[in-house]
Amino acid sequence: MSEDNPKPPVTIDDLAPHGAAEVPPNAVMQIWFQLFRTASIHAIDNQALQRPVEAMVEMTRALVPREGRVSLQAQDSALFVNGTKLRMSGDEWKLAGETFEFFEQRGMGGFTIEAPMDADAVRALLQALVYTPERRFDRLEAAVREANVPFRLHRPPGGQTTRPEAKRERRSYAFFTYAKLVVLYRTLVAQQSMPGAQRLFLINRIARTVQALVDICRNDESLFLALSNTRNADDYPSHHAANVALLSIAIGKKIGLSKVDLADLGVGAVFHDIGLRDCPAEVLLKPEPLDPKDRIWIEQHPLRSVEYLLHDELFSRALLSQIIVGFEHHRNFDGSGYPFGSRRPDILSRIVTIADVYDAMTAERPWRNAIVPDVALGLMLRESGKRFDPTLMKLFITMLGVYPPGTLVRLDSGDLGVVIYGGGRGERITRPIVELLGRDGRAAGTLDLSERAHGGGDRWTIVDTEDPRRLGIQASGLIATSAGIVE
Amino acid sequence: MSAADSIKDFAVQIDKTLSARRLYQPVNTAYTDAHSRLVEKCRAAAGDAGFTLIIGATDLFYDKFSVLSRPQDDSFFFPLYRDGLRALTFTPNVTAEELTALLEVIESSRREASGDTVNELWRRDLSTVLHKSVDGIGDSEAEEEAGNEMQAQVRALSSQVRDPAAPSRPAAPRREERTFDAPPLRRALEHDPRLLRVEAEEIEQIRAELGAGRDEALLERFIEILLVIVRSPARTLEPAVVGPVFQRLTDAYWRARDYARVAAILGHVNAAATQAPNAEYRAALADAVRRFLTVERLNILVLDFIGGALPPATAAIFWDLVPGEVVFPLLLDTWSRLPEGETRGTVLDALRKRIAGNSDLLQRALLSDETPRIRAALNLLDEATEHLFAADVLRLTTHPEESVRVKALAAASRNGGTAAVEALWKAMESDPSKSVRLYAFRAMSTVRWPELPARLQDLVSDPRFAERPLWEREKYVRLLGESGGAAVAPLFDSWIPTNRWMWKDKDLDTLALALRGLGATGEAGMQRVRTLAAGGGKPAEVARTVLEALSHAESGDATLSRRMPTAGNVRRPEES
């Protein structure tokens, strides 16, 4: 099974008690996910729990006698079953994300099942591990031991880093990696001509940095999206290249691209505007509308991007992706746009187009102010089907949320907050996580707007959005402060 | 064996396995044994906990001890070190597939100086062979290397983006304060809550676009982009860039023997070479095709075509890309070597197509120095081209090679004309090969030449005629009889010896000759022979022998007309 041609995930029905002679490794993760997810929603005696419990029982009975044990471990943004790394489809990655979260909340790195379990043992395990407010690893470990089930918890590999420390380390690493990409790109485009070896070095390092960002994205989407809110009007091209790469990778992950394809997409997105390096600054930064002579520079930059990229010695799928994106990213979904040609752009180009336009719209430019994110999305949605791929547009909006990261919102409590993560499933899309603003304009704590009040209604409600520029607020800084803290 | 020794053993085995891969094919025992030993030694070294090799410029280290030392230019690991790879960790459950993947990455690092091993390892997504690398910049702000300017820039920027300063100036309105009248997204969603719903068909469409055939789709699009660029009136890419790009593409697929892709790319390029509005692009593209399709490559294509590795339709695409004067001789030589069948038919179609476009190609083949090529060209002649190249065909009737002379004589006799019959006469009289002379006799018998009887009569009446070999005299007299008819019967009559009491051999030979000639003159002459055969004595015996010989000759003549097929008179199966 490859990530490019995913099979439908195995369901509980497929693992009915009478059919589980062979349990594929991915099914172990899926069965575990179904079990703890159902348990987190329903009470222990709820009928809905019966099938997940049965599936768990069958899985242990099928695998433990054959393999000696069943272990599920999380390490380096990957899941391993009995030491074998799982290769997952886009859908399965969503399940994996929740599995990572489950482990992180409890300070776990994974578990091992040492003997076949029956239904009672599974329920006892759930009592000890899920139906408890306890989140400290040592206490959970003790509770599981007391339940007398053949189930052993493991700490994460590499020491006993606490969850907040781990998150801070990840955030620091993520921002460093982002900065690395910006500096590498800036260095590459700064010189008109450069020795071949140096150019190759920078291009290879950019590819590596994009790979690191792909790993970050697959591990923590909220942190990843927070990075894309970084702005610097004094170095717009470099930050824009990095932000478009980040947003493109995030969209690509949504449609289930493999990690290699995500990396190719990311590098293509980094280089999408490389052809503008030859464009005079007075054209790029012109505050007035462009005249026809200026427009030629702009409309030819995709061709210049192709020319720049064609100097690469190695022909590869990655290079083809970069060239196609460089050429097509200003071509519209309906076949219009520039440069010439009438064919619908490739899907990678369509992804980069969305990312490119969104980042450009939400940035300060010499000829206009930054457009607030939710208005930008509204404008883009109007062009869905004409300029933008409608399916990708929907996925993009779902990913960012109705109130994308960076949106300044006013709550019914009168407080102002900046959205730090608003995408995902269900009501999260309209009830994001926000960083509250104190009177000094600095961060004053996070709020999860999906939290319910004691009476069951909404605890907080967004009543309006504001333009941070008018209030002199630096939204990206607030996001950066809280990035990665999102549960 | 200690852990260090096991690891050392494994490290040496990597070297040995790389050598085996260079020297042997994958099916070879030495190749598979080397791989098996590599896996065994790796697992033995890994034990229950795995192990990590640290990569240095000239040494591989385990736990600070060197387990393998090599000079840089003779080391499989120096390219890895150069790319920044610093450690390789092998887990206890290391798999053969992942070790092979590691070897492939090492091999690619030697082949492609512009590649990056670390990138390639990441792309392989290995889970039992893990790697750590450095990139000269570091992974966190905590890392600091004096004098590393790029690292300093990254650290500064990282700190800045993580904790940006508050805005130092109030946000001033721009020159043009635009207002956007689009409702925020939330209002659109309130109006239509299903606005963001993604249907299953939409996801399927995306999956289909990313599914099987993705590589081909990317390549097609890339070629299309290049062709769109070169077909545009504006010159946006340097022609010197475009041609080599196509050549590199086709070289890569050629090495992989992916003929279908090579043919497709060259087909597009060739079309653009004639249709691009910009003359420089046209020249660059035509040059790219010409440089790619060398005679050497064409020969390889022909061999693969004959061997079945190149489908006829794809082969035809290649042939159409090459000028006729280059490909025609190759095809002709190929056609002459192939047995009857579909493959030969395909080549024949290609040859005919080219002759139809330029008959000079056939003439050049007739004038070639290579005998097989001349023979093949003669076989390709049809009625029209036989006439067109009559002079060349006549010249070939004196070719040193016998088979060429025969074919040329056949073509010449079909053409007719004085020069042709003179050529036949000469071959009949003096060709060094008996079989050619025999053919010439047969061919002459089909020719209508008014001078023939007189010439033959002079020849047979010459006193030196009797000195010729018997078979030759028999041929001549028969020919004279057939061509002269009843008018020459008296001559043969005059040869018949008067009745003898004792017939000598010489007399009997003369009688036989005379009767052969008489029998060939027509029915009256034949009747004379029959009458004599009905009698008794030696003359009757001779007459009966002659009668029998004459009846065999008739059937032999019928065979002759079937035995000389040419391209002009052979029907193709679908025409039957």
Interface residues (C-beta under 8 A of the other chain):
Chain A: D4 N5 P6 A78 F80 G83 T84 K85 R87 R171 S172 Y173 F175 F176 T177 Y178 A179 K180 V182 V183 L184 T187 L200 N204 R205 A207 R208 T209 Q211 T230 N232 I255 G256 L257 K259 V260 D261 A263 P287 E288 Q300 L303 R304 V306 E307 L310 H311 D312 E313 L314 F315 R317 L320 S321 I323 I324 F327 E328 P339 F340 G341 R343 D346 I347 P366 W367 R368 N369 I371 D374 V375 L377 G378 L379 L381 R382 P390 T391 L392 K394 L395 I397 T398 V402 Y403 I429 T430 G441 T465 R469 R470 G472 I473 Q474 S476 G477 A480 T481
Chain B: D83 T91 P92 N93 E112 S114 G115 D116 V118 N119 W122 R123 D125 S127 T128 S133 D135 G136 I137 G138 D139 S140 E141 M150 Q153 V154 R155 L157 S158 Q160 V161 R162 D163 P164 A165 A166 P167 P170 A171 P173 R174 R175 E176 E177 R178 F180 A182 P183 P184 L185 R186 R187 A188 L189 L195 L196 R197 V198 E202 I203 Q205 I206 R207 E209 L210 G211 A212 R214 D215 A217 L218 L219 R221 F222 E224 I225 V228 I229 S232 T236 L237 E238 V241 V245 R248 L249 A252
